[in-house]
Amino acid sequence: LFALVSADSAGSTPRAAALRALDTLKDPRLAEAVKLATGMKSATMRAAALPIASRLSPGESIAALTAVIANGSVEEQKMAFRALGSLPGPAADALFVDQLTKLAAGTIKPALQLELLTAAATRRDPAVQKLLADRDAALAKDPDPLAPFRVALQGGSRLRGERLFNNQPAMACVRCHRVGNESGGEAGPNLAGIGSRQPREYLLESVVKPNAKIAPGFDTVVVTLKSGGVAAGTVASETADVLSLRDTENKLHEVKKSDIAKREGAPSSMPEIFGALLTKSELRDVIEYLASLRD
């Protein structure tokens, strides 16, 4: 494992995994491996070394983390905030106060905001808690319905988002959507190329506030029949005599217009629950995946 960490010919991802394995195994050469990784050109290796170095030498970590937060790559900065959250002492709290003040002023990169807030939430320092409470109060007064979710706009993992899209049982995205020719449902729009057609704000709104803008052709219709029954679904096709509706199970129901007593629009078939169901980190990953669908 030590040889893999120090091997220039190996890729950054397996070397970072080897470094974490050395940490798990409490290898006697861990400190040497961390020192090597810290000095490497690879941002992935430096980021992997940060939390381990902070734990091994907490007294020396504040200065290093401060420098990384100021000048490191986004990947390193994320890891630095996570490492900072586990460091005890007033120096770490002071750095959180500084960074939260910058967040309130709008000078923290969007891709880093969630890491900062998540790590800061673990602190018990009154000044840190007050800044977090002030932010929550400001969000509660903000008329923008997306305000609490904007930390999820940037910085997610496309791969984790794809797994959530395809496999998260509560979301069941593929039950109603497909991407290109991949398997999935047809009750919602095909998402191929959505990242090139729509900005991230639109994608975020579509997940957490699906009724705000319903894609053309996917607005839900509810018809009350003269017999007293009800049919609902998206309009699959319509002629002068027949209305064809597609339900959430992707089944088609043909209704004769002569049998319809009343026709009304209905909310989106996509429930407005994912803002509460998903963590902010999961939501950010899903947005990153959707934004990556550009072809």
Secondary structure, DSSP 8 states (H G I E B T S, - for coil): -HHHHH-TTS-HHHHHHHHHHHHHTT-TTHHHHHHHHHTSS-HHHHHHHHHHHHHH-GGGHHHHHHHHHHHS-HHHHHHHHHHHHT--SHHHHHHHHHHHHHHHTT-S-GGGHHHHHHHHTT---HHHHHHHHHHHHHHHH---TTGGGGGGSSS--HHHHHHHHHH-TTT-HHHH---TTSS--SSS---TTHHHHS-HHHHHHHHH-TTSS--TT--EEEEEETTS-EEEEEEEEE-SSEEEEE-TTS-EEEEEGGGEEEEEEE--SS-TTHHHHS-HHHHHHHHHHHHH---
